[in-house]
Amino acid sequence: MAENKVIRCPECMRRDIDSELFYDKKDDEYYCRLCCYSADEETAFGDLKKFKTEKYKSYKYSK
């Protein structure tokens, strides 16, 4: 179920703050207690993935 997932806040991650998103059953969305970010699960994962690819685009993966 959605409540067991740990999702980091992409807006706080951009500011180098490690903050967890909390799930609101009533609105069926995730929200951050430190900033005004709120989104559904798919959008939150998408924003976090976009942030990671932008920040670490020069990182070379070695096999």
C-alpha positions in Angstrom: 0.0 0.0 0.0 1.1 3.6 -0.6 1.6 4.4 3.1 4.7 2.1 3.3 6.7 3.8 0.6 9.4 6.3 1.5 9.6 9.2 -1.0 12.0 12.1 -0.6 10.8 15.6 -1.3 12.3 16.8 -4.7 12.0 20.5 -3.7 13.9 20.0 -0.5 16.5 17.8 -2.2 17.2 20.7 -4.6 18.1 22.8 -1.5 20.3 19.9 -0.1 17.7 19.1 2.6 16.8 15.5 3.1 13.0 15.5 3.8 10.5 12.7 3.6 7.1 13.1 2.0 4.1 12.1 4.1 0.9 10.5 2.7 -2.5 12.1 3.2 -5.3 9.5 2.8 -8.0 12.1 2.6 -6.5 13.9 -0.5 -4.7 10.8 -1.8 -1.4 12.7 -2.2 2.0 13.2 -0.7 3.1 16.4 1.0 6.2 17.8 2.6 6.2 19.3 6.1 9.2 21.6 5.4 8.0 23.2 2.2 4.8 23.6 0.2 5.3 20.6 -2.1 2.4 18.2 -2.6 1.7 15.8 -5.4 0.3 12.4 -6.2 2.6 9.4 -6.1 3.4 9.3 -9.9 4.2 13.0 -10.0 6.4 12.8 -6.9 8.4 9.9 -8.3 8.7 11.7 -11.7 9.9 14.9 -10.1 12.5 13.1 -8.0 13.7 11.2 -11.0 14.0 14.4 -13.0 16.0 16.0 -10.2 18.4 13.1 -10.0 19.1 13.0 -13.7 19.7 16.8 -13.8 22.0 16.8 -10.7 24.0 13.7 -11.6 24.1 13.9 -15.4 27.9 14.1 -15.5 28.3 11.0 -13.3 29.8 8.1 -15.3 28.5 4.6 -14.3 31.3 2.0 -14.4 30.6 -1.7 -14.8 
